[in-house]
Amino acid sequence: MLHYYVKNISDILAYFIFFYPIIMSIVWMIGGLYFWARRERKETKKPEFNINYPPITILVPCYNEEKTIANLCTRLTTLKYPDYHVIFIDDASTDSTADIIRKFVDNTDNFHLLRLTQNSGKAKALNYALFNFVNTPITVIIDADTIIGENSLYEIVKPFLFQPRLGAVTGNPIVMNREYFLEKLQAAEFASIISLIKRSQRVIGRVFTVSGCFAAYNTKVLREIGGFSPLTATEDIDITWRIQKHFYEVWFVPQAIAYIQVPSNLKEFFKQRRRWALGGWQLLRTHKDVFTSWKYRRLWPIYIESILSAVWGIAFVIGSIIWLINFIFHTNFYFFVSPLPQWYGSIISLVCITQFIVAIFVNHQYDKNLWKELFWIPWYPLFFFCFGALFIVATLPKGLFGSMEKAGIWKSPERKKINVSI
Amino acid sequence: MGKDKFLKIKNSLLFMRNLILTFAAWTVILYLIKNVIITIGWFLISLLWKKELLIPQSMRYTVYTIFKILIYAIAVFLTMILWAKYNYKNYYSKNKRKLENLNSDNSTTNLSWKEAVFDVNTKEIKRDNSLE
């Protein structure tokens, strides 16, 4: 009898490992195409300039960003938006970040430098500025290593003028450093996974996360929900959920382009992915009340998707370990997953490549060179499926049971100095 | 003396030539490595498809699976259309929780400082460089 149940459960888990990526990939592809057909196909590239745009405050949290901050400062001086302030928040940097910013602040009327006496983490740094200095209806947050498009501010603010219950709008991150293998794979990932997921989540109605590198918020909503939480490794995911739990909308606007830097080496990449995986667990932990109330039912799909992704990662790792045991010791355990792709793996790879082709199609107007990364795609599933699953398992104990008191203090990946001409 | 000068110029020209050739050689090597990695990836994936998907034994099952995936994709598409229509009628058109119109507040108070220090322990603001 026990033998029968074990076999059945093993079969269900094996089918789940195979079908779950395919099921989600189809949802993302169809959702991405549907969103494109409704919201992007007829949109012109130029924003509407004849609207009365509200004043905005741009907050730029910085910690040891001497390599990249000058690029952002230069771009922020050339934006066409009619009325904006920029507050650079220097979170007690130990390098020359403050000195570089100061040079721009001295020469630009709407630039301001707020220096913190002690390193406090991104969430607290933003809250200090938000509750003490922001006096505009819209607050835009830009990471120090990010360069926004010339018209991106118009695009990211415009939806606030038409949707009266909008809490936040997230921009469209495009990878700007694509020199090395790892960077190219991440460029493909941002286009084929992250941007398609955001589009399909908008169709479903709730977004999993804003992009922390470039997002605009209704200042009143931010204050109403108490600002950013320092008790999580991913403050952007947390704020998105809290905004939506207060019944405000979060939108994705692909026209609001932000060029970002991704980690160039494995060490920095692992650090970043570990933090993301940890943030995912902390989200499940801190927002478990989503399931206790009927009024949060619209958040259920993305919460369930997060749980299933975590279960998939755990099942994949356990299945692979059992496969290894079977392989080495010639045992015959029922439940195993071969990490070497076979028939199931080839179907998944086929779907994965189709997904990337869909991503190239919907992102082409924002990123003309994305098709070049298609050549690297065969490596993508092997690389990211395995690492993604491993990080989910590795961060499980800390994410579910560890202290979250200092979770909000972390270092950005190492930056490269880039001369940008976007 | 003239010969020394000539040798000096010759050596520096040789050095420049070697430098350029080394740089060119490395560019070619890196370019080739990049293309080899790409080729290996596509070769492995085509081998996998040929071995697993395109053999007579699995052809029927592969076609059947792709057909099922297509049916599922159509179902997802139809669900999204219906869901979007439902949302538009029962959610957006009501918009119960309206925020104030942003256009009503079109003036902003300029910040009166260029640089400020915020003491995170005492929560006090010290202004270094006032505009006033």
Interface residues (C-beta under 8 A of the other chain):
Chain A: I22 I23 I26 V27 M29 I30 G31 Y34 R38 N52 P54 P55 D83 H85 I87 R102 V105 D106 F111 H112 L113 L114 R115 L116 T117 Q118 S120 K124 Y128 N132 F133 N135 T136 P137 I138 F160 L161 P164 R165 L166 F181 V203 I204 G205 N218 K220 V221 F247 Y248 P341 Q342 W343 G345 S346 I347 S349 L350 V351 I353 F375 W376 I377 P378 W379
Chain B: I37 I38 G41 W42 L44 I45 L48 W49 E52 L53 S58 Y61 T62 T65 I66 I69 Y72 A73 V76 F77 M80 I81 W83 A84 N87 Y91 N95 K96 R97 K98 L99 E100 N101 L102 N103 D105 N106 S107 T108 T109 N110 L111 W113 K114 E115 A116 V117 F118 D119 V120 N121 I125
